[in-house]
């Protein structure tokens, strides 16, 4: 083997080594490029996933944040406007008749299902002012009824946890801290039942806002928190005086509603109010026959 041959072999080995080295470098670049591309694909996928989660969360938030389901917005009416009109004894509505069917003290497992069936059959929406103790009393069935109320387009409002006058208004005077704690307890229950984005700005004071002393403090609290307290300007009298028949309840509701363009009708769907459930179809018929539009408070 001569010198030229040895030299050529050395040159060839160098070329092979160079080619191998270039190949390794290229392979490394390709691997790093693929790793980068794969990482970017994963980052983009994660960004899209987070964006979709955010979109769904916003949709859920919009759906639950006002006390009525998204599908029921067309039936809803600003409760603060109604509250202000009631406080001024102004029951006009620019010539248009509107009625708010309101039910206090639920949810009950005996009467509420009958009320809901009638409302569904009549294609009418209502506002349910719920008490925490009755929700607890009804257990899982009561919770399912609240979901049904919400999903069927009715408004959900807070009527305290205890409905205890002595706790809320000792000496007939508001105890604001006790009042807030009692209502917040029911708010928490409703959030647990309807989802973390649910909230309602509508409440009804047990016994009515105008029945107690020292309510200026509550008025300031409600204004600061964009909440509305709703009383009523008509009633079926299903919680006043002795027990009444369904027809007596209908007659009382009609009598107290007459001459009012805006009617907030007080009824109850708690335990023992079976006559209210029987009266409801006739009450609804009266308002339909007299040109009233049914709305909810939110």
C-alpha positions in Angstrom: 0.0 0.0 0.0 1.6 3.2 -1.1 1.5 6.6 0.4 -1.2 7.9 -2.1 -3.6 5.0 -1.2 -3.1 5.7 2.5 -3.7 9.4 2.0 -6.9 8.7 0.0 -8.2 6.4 2.6 -7.6 9.1 5.3 -9.3 11.6 3.1 -12.3 9.3 2.6 -12.5 8.6 6.3 -12.6 12.3 7.0 -15.3 12.8 4.4 -17.3 10.0 6.0 -16.8 11.5 9.4 -17.8 14.9 8.1 -20.9 13.4 6.4 -21.7 11.6 9.7 -21.2 14.7 11.7 -23.3 16.8 9.3 -26.0 14.0 9.5 -25.9 14.1 13.3 -26.2 17.9 13.2 -29.1 17.8 10.7 -30.8 15.1 12.7 -30.4 17.1 15.9 -31.8 20.2 14.1 -34.7 18.1 12.8 -35.4 16.6 16.3 -35.2 20.1 17.9 -37.5 21.5 15.2 -40.1 18.7 15.7 -39.8 19.1 19.4 -40.5 22.8 19.0 -43.4 22.2 16.6 -44.8 19.6 19.0 -44.5 22.0 21.9 -46.2 24.8 19.9 -49.0 22.4 19.0 -49.5 21.5 22.7 -49.3 25.2 23.7 -51.9 26.1 21.1 -54.1 23.2 22.1 -53.9 24.2 25.8 -54.7 27.8 24.9 -57.7 26.7 22.9 -58.8 24.4 25.8 -58.5 27.3 28.3 -60.3 29.7 25.9 -63.2 27.1 25.5 -63.4 26.7 29.3 -63.5 30.4 29.8 -66.2 30.7 27.1 -68.3 28.0 28.8 -67.8 29.6 32.2 -68.9 33.0 30.9 -72.0 31.3 29.3 -72.8 29.7 32.6 -72.2 32.9 34.5 -74.6 34.8 32.2 -77.1 32.0 32.6 -77.2 32.0 36.3 -76.2 35.4 37.6 -79.6 37.2 37.5 -81.9 34.7 39.2 -83.6 33.5 36.0 -82.4 31.1 33.3 -81.1 32.6 30.1 -84.1 31.3 28.2 -86.4 33.2 30.6 -84.9 36.7 30.1 -87.8 37.7 27.8 -90.2 37.3 30.8 -88.1 39.2 33.3 -88.7 42.7 34.6 -86.3 44.9 36.6 -87.2 44.3 40.2 -85.7 47.7 41.3 -88.2 49.5 39.1 -91.1 47.5 40.6 -89.8 48.0 44.2 -89.6 51.8 43.6 -93.2 51.9 42.2 -94.5 49.8 45.1 -92.9 52.1 47.6 -94.7 55.1 46.0 -98.0 53.3 45.7 -97.7 53.9 42.0 -99.3 50.9 40.2 -99.4 52.5 36.7 -97.5 51.0 33.8 -97.9 53.3 30.8 -101.3 51.8 29.9 -99.9 48.2 29.7 -101.1 45.6 32.1 -98.5 43.4 33.8 -98.8 40.9 36.6 -96.2 39.2 38.7 -97.3 35.9 40.3 -95.2 35.5 43.4 -95.1 32.5 45.8 -93.6 32.7 49.2 -92.2 30.2 51.7 -91.4 27.3 49.4 -90.1 25.0 48.3 -92.6 22.4 49.5 -92.7 18.8 48.2 -96.5 18.8 48.4 -97.8 22.0 46.9 -95.0 23.3 44.7 -95.3 20.4 42.2 -99.0 21.2 41.7 -98.1 24.9 41.2 -95.4 24.1 38.7 -97.7 21.8 36.7 -100.4 24.6 36.4 -97.8 27.2 35.4 -96.4 24.8 32.7 -99.9 23.9 31.4 -100.8 27.6 31.2 -97.4 28.7 29.8 -97.0 31.3 32.6 -93.9 32.3 34.5 -93.8 33.2 38.2 -91.3 34.3 40.9 -90.6 31.9 43.8 -89.4 33.5 47.1 -87.7 30.6 48.8 -87.0 30.0 52.5 -84.0 27.9 53.5 -85.6 26.0 56.3 -88.3 24.6 53.9 -85.6 23.7 51.4 -83.8 21.7 54.1 -87.1 20.2 55.2 -87.8 18.9 51.7 -84.4 17.4 51.2 -83.3 16.2 47.8 -86.8 16.4 46.3 -87.0 20.1 47.3 -83.6 20.8 45.6 -84.8 19.0 42.4 -88.0 21.2 42.5 -85.8 24.4 42.7 -83.8 23.2 39.6 -87.1 22.6 37.9 -88.4 26.1 38.7 -85.2 27.6 37.3 -85.0 25.4 34.2 -88.7 26.1 33.4 -88.0 29.8 33.3 -89.3 31.0 36.7 -87.4 33.5 38.8 -85.7 32.4 42.0 -85.7 34.9 44.9 -84.7 34.9 48.6 -87.2 35.0 51.4 -84.7 34.4 54.3 -83.6 31.2 55.9 -85.6 31.1 59.1 -88.6 33.5 58.5 -88.2 34.2 62.2 -89.6 37.7 63.1 -88.0 37.7 66.5 -84.6 37.0 65.1 -84.9 39.4 62.2 -86.8 42.2 63.9 -86.4 42.0 67.7 -88.9 44.4 69.3 -90.3 45.0 65.7 -87.0 46.7 64.7 -84.6 45.5 62.1 -81.4 43.8 63.2 -79.4 44.3 60.0 -76.6 41.9 60.9 -79.0 39.1 61.8 -81.0 39.8 58.7 -78.0 39.7 56.4 -76.7 36.5 58.0 -80.1 34.8 57.7 -80.5 35.7 54.0 -76.9 34.9 53.2 -77.5 31.4 54.5 -80.2 30.8 51.9 -78.1 32.5 49.2 -75.4 29.9 49.9 -78.0 27.1 49.7 -79.2 28.3 46.3 -75.7 28.5 45.0 -75.0 25.0 46.1 -78.2 23.8 44.3 -78.1 25.9 41.1 -74.3 26.3 40.6 -71.5 28.6 41.6 -72.5 31.4 39.2 -76.1 31.6 40.4 -77.1 34.7 42.3 -80.3 36.7 42.8 -80.7 40.4 43.6 -84.4 40.0 44.6 -85.5 39.4 48.1 -88.7 39.7 50.1 -88.7 40.5 53.8 -90.7 38.1 55.9 -93.8 40.0 56.9 -93.1 42.7 54.3 -90.6 45.5 54.1 -93.1 48.1 55.4 -94.1 46.2 58.5 -91.0 47.0 60.6 -89.1 49.8 62.1 -85.5 50.8 61.4 -85.6 49.8 57.7 -83.5 52.7 56.5 -80.4 50.7 57.3 -81.7 47.9 55.0 -82.5 50.4 52.2 -78.9 51.6 52.3 -77.6 48.1 52.3 -79.8 47.1 49.3 -78.7 50.1 47.3 -75.0 49.5 47.9 -75.4 45.9 46.8 -77.8 46.5 43.9 -80.5 44.4 45.5 -84.3 44.9 45.5 -86.8 44.2 48.2 -90.2 43.3 46.8 -93.5 43.6 48.7 -96.9 43.2 47.0 -100.0 45.2 46.1 -102.5 42.4 45.8 -102.9 39.0 47.5 -105.1 35.9 47.6 -105.1 36.0 51.4 -104.0 32.4 51.7 -102.0 33.3 54.8 -104.4 35.8 56.3 -107.3 35.0 58.7 -108.9 31.5 58.7 -108.6 28.8 56.1 -110.3 29.7 52.8 -111.6 27.7 49.9 -110.0 28.0 46.4 -112.9 30.2 45.2 -112.5 32.6 48.2 -108.8 32.9 47.3 -109.7 33.6 43.7 -112.2 36.2 44.7 -109.8 37.9 47.0 -107.0 38.0 44.4 -109.4 39.6 41.9 -110.7 42.1 44.3 -107.3 43.3 45.4 -105.9 43.5 41.8 -108.7 45.6 40.3 -107.8 49.0 38.9 -104.0 48.3 38.9 -102.0 48.2 35.7 -99.1 46.6 37.6 -100.0 43.8 40.0 -97.6 42.0 42.3 -99.8 39.2 43.6 -98.8 37.5 46.9 -99.5 33.7 47.3 -97.8 30.8 49.0 -96.6 27.4 47.9 -95.6 26.1 51.3 -97.0 23.1 53.1 -100.8 23.2 53.7 -101.5 25.6 50.8 -103.4 23.0 48.6 -106.3 25.4 48.1 -103.8 27.9 46.6 -102.8 25.3 44.0 -106.5 24.7 43.3 -107.2 28.4 42.9 -104.3 29.1 40.6 -105.9 28.1 37.2 -108.8 30.5 37.8 -106.5 33.3 39.0 -104.4 32.9 35.8 -107.6 32.9 33.7 -108.8 36.1 35.2 -105.5 37.9 34.3 -105.4 36.4 30.8 -109.0 37.4 30.2 -108.3 41.0 31.3 -105.2 41.5 29.1 -102.4 41.1 31.6 -98.9 40.0 30.6 -97.2 37.7 33.0 -93.6 38.7 34.1 -91.0 37.6 36.6 -88.9 39.7 38.9 -85.1 39.8 38.4 
